[in-house]
Amino acid sequence: MAVEVREARILIVGLGLIGGSLAAALRAAGYGADGQGELLACDPDAGEIARGVEMGLIDRGETRLESLVEGVSLVVLAVPVMAMGGVMRELAGCLERAAPDVVVTDVGSAKAAIRRSAIDAFGRMPANLVLGHPIAGSEKSGVAAADPALYARHRVILTPEPDTDPVATARVRRLWACCQAEVLEMAVERHDQVLARTSHLPHLLAFSLVDTLARQDERLEIFRYAAGGFRDFTRIAGSDPVMWRDIFIANRDAVLASLDDFEAGVARLRCAVESGDGDAMLATFDRASHARHYFESLLNQTSYQAEYQMQQHGKLRFRASPGGKVTGRIRVPGDKSISHRAIMLGALAEGVTEVKGFLEGEDSLATLQAFREMGVAIEGPHQGRVTVHGVGMHGLKAPSGPLYVGNAGTAMRLFAGLLAGQAFDTELTGDASLTKRPMGRVADPLRLMGARIDTAEGGRPPLHIHGGESLTGITYDMPMASAQVKSCLLLAGLYAEGETRVREPAPTRDHTERMLAGFGYAVHREGDTCWLEGGGTLSAAPIDVPSDISSATFFLVAAAITPGSDLVLEHVGINPTRIGVINILRLMGADLRLENEHEVGGEPVADLHIRYAPLQGIDIPLDQVPLAIDEFPALFIAAANAAGTTRLRGAEELRVKESDRLKAMADGLATIGVEHALLEDGIDIVGGGRAEGANYGGGHIDSLGDHRIAMSFAIAALRAGEPVDIDDCANVATSFPGFIDLARRVGLALEEQEAA
Ligand code: S3P
C-alpha cells in the first residue's frame, strides 16, 4: 500500500538529478495532487527551476532561499556536499522564524563532514535535523534526468544522533518510504566507512583506470577495442566530477583507509601473477567470485545470510495450516556433519578432493568460506559438487581477519582443534546464538594438549587461538557424549606429538573417524575409546555425502503422524551412530522400512519408506539419546500425536544446542496446548492419540532462531486444529535450504511470510 506524505509544504534545495528525482517520486506517489501539499525548489540555476516547473515536478521555485522558507514543513538539502555549509548558514538565519515546526534532512554521501557543517552553521546539531543518504544515483545529472523510480527498492540510510527528535526522524522515514525506498539507520561513522568501501573506493578506481588508460593512448585508440569488461568496470567514471571531488574531500579518512586495504590486496595479487602462483590466484578469484554471487543473492533477497540475515532474522515467519497428508518420493539435502568434515579434511589433504552431495546450507558454507579465507582454492558448490584443492597439513595461511562461522557450532568446535595446531593466530566468531554456546568443553582439553586459547567470559565465543604452540597427545575422558568435542580433539591430535585418545561415555557420530580412514589416516578404536597418532598426512579421496537423516526426520515424523501418508526419502545416511530416530519411531509403532541399503564412501545409506501407523508413547531408551540428539524436537511432535505418555531422560545436552531445545519445545507445546512436564534433563509429553482430526490447537510459536524448532512446529501443523505461525525462521537455511519447497511438494500447507 502506498505511504502518504503528510507534509504541508516541502522545499527541495538543489534541483539536480537527486532532488529532481525526489520531486518526481513524490509526484508519482500523488503528493500535492489534490491541492494538499506544495512542492518548492531552490536552485542557483534559474533554468533548472523553470525546467522543473515545466516538467510538473515542482509547483514553484526561486534561486534564493530566503523567499521560499515561509511556512515550509520539510526541507531536503540536495546540494553537493561542499555546498552544504553555505546553505545551512543561510537557513540558520531565517528558518526558525519562518517555519517553526520544520524538519530538515539532506542527501549527502559523507555524513561526518555534513554534521561538522551543521554544527558550524547552527552552533549545535539541531534536534529537527535528521541527516540521511539515499543509496541511489546515476551517471546522468540535472533535473531533466529526474527519475521517479530512482529510489524504489533502494536503501536510504538515516544517521540520527542520540538527541535527534524521534518525531523528526519518523517524518523523514515517511518521506522516503513514500518513494518506495527501504529506510535504515546507522551511526554517522559507520555510514562513512561503509560508503567509503562500497561506493567511494569503486568510483575512485573507475576514474583512475579510465584516466590511466586515456593517458597511455592519447588518441584514445584503445577505447575502440574496449569491450564488456572495460565498460562494466568503468561505467561510473562518467559521474559528475565536481560531486566526486567534494565527496573525496569530505570523506578523506575513510576513503584512505579503504584504499590502503585495496592496495594491499592488489599487491598480493601482483605477486601471485608475477610468480605464476596459480593456486593463490585461484584462491582469490574463487573467493571473490563467490562473494560476488553471494552479493547478487543478497540483492535479489533470495538468501538470508550476513548483515541482511541479521536484519531480517526476526522477520521471516512460517505459517503452517492444518490438514493434508504426506506422500511422494524426495531427496533431502546432504548431511551437515559430513559436509563440514569433507571440506576440512579435503583442505588439509594432499591432492584434490571431489565432493558430491555437499549441503549448500549456511553452516557448511561458513566452513567452506573460512577455508577460502585461509588460502584454500575451492571450486563450487554447483549443485552439491565441490572441488577442494588440498594444501596439505601445513599449507593453510593466516586469514586476514576473524573467521565468522555464523550459527555453526560444529564449525567452531572442530575449527578450534584444527587451528590450535597451526603456526598462525586466529579468531573464531559466530552469530548471537553461537556466542551463547559453551566452548570450554573444547578449550579445556585443548589447553591440556598445550594449546593457548582465550575465550570470552564463561568459556563463550569468540575464541582467540594462538598459533605456533606445540601440542602433545592426551588421553581424555569426555564428561559429555559429544561428537564435536571428540572430533575437535582428533583434529588437534593430527598436529600433536604422540597419541591422542578420546573416551566417550556413550557412542556418538563417528564421521570424523570414518573420513580420516578414507583419507588414509589410521584411527584406532577399542570399546569406548578411539585414538590416532599425530604427524601423519591425508591423501585426497572422493566423498559422496548422503542425505542428512536429521533433515529427513522432519518428513519421517510428518508421515508418521498423518493418516494416509506414504513417503520415500531417498539416499539417507544410516550410519549406526545416527539412527536413534529410526529406532525410536519404530519403538513407537511407526511403519518404517529401509530399502535399497548400500554403502557410499564408507557411509551406509538407504531409502527410508514410511507409511502412517498409529503411534504409542514410550520411555525413550537412554542409549538412544546421543544417537538421536538432533532429532528430539521433531520426535516431541511425534510424541504429541502418540497415544499415552512419552518420557525422555538424560538429554541435558539439548539445553546447549542452537537454543535451549527442551525449553523452546516445552514453550511451543504449551502454546499449542499439548500437556507436558519439563525436567532438567528431559520431558514427559502426553500425546493426543486421536486417529483422525486434530491432536492439539494452533498458535504463535517463537523458534528463537533455531532451525530445528522452526521445522518441528511446521510439521506439527499437520495435526493441529488451527494454523501454527512460527517466528524467526531464517535459520532454517543453515541446515535445510529448500525446506519450504520440499514440504509443499509432499503435501504440507506451508507459507513463508515477512512479519511486520
Ligand atoms: C555434530 C555433533 C552433535 C550434533 C551437531 C552436529 C557433529 O553435537 O548435535 O548438530 O557434526 O559433530 P554435540 O557434539 O554437541 O553433541
Residues whose N, C-alpha, C, O or C-beta is under 5 A from the ligand:
A	BS01	S3P	S337 T410 A481 S482 A483 Q484 V485 I629 D630
